[in-house]
Amino acid sequence: MKKVLSYLLVILLLVSALPLAITPVAAYEKKIPCDADGNNELTKEELVNVILPYMLGEGSYTLDDVG
C-alpha cells in the first residue's frame, strides 16, 4: 500500500511541475504587435509610428494592439 501511495505522490509531483515547464515556452512564442523589426523590444519610435496613425484613424492596429 505504501508503494502505491509513493507512486501516486511521484505522479502528482510530475503532473504539477508540467505547467511550470510549459509556461516559459508559451510566453516566448508571444509576439509584440507593434514591434516593426521583430526583435521583441518595443522602442519609442516603433510605438510612435503605430500610435499616431491609430489616433488619426489611418492605422491598421486596434486599441488592444497599441494600448
C-alpha positions, 0 to 999 in steps of 0.5 A, a space after each residue: 500500500 505504501 508503494 502505491 501511495 509513493 507512486 501516486 505522490 511521484 505522479 502528482 509531483 510530475 503532473 504539477 511541475 508540467 505547467 511550470 515547464 510549459 509556461 516559459 515556452 508559451 510566453 516566448 512564442 508571444 509576439 509584440 504587435 507593434 514591434 516593426 523589426 521583430 526583435 521583441 523590444 518595443 522602442 519609442 519610435 516603433 510605438 510612435 509610428 503605430 500610435 499616431 496613425 491609430 489616433 488619426 484613424 489611418 492605422 491598421 492596429 486596434 486599441 488592444 494592439 497599441 494600448 
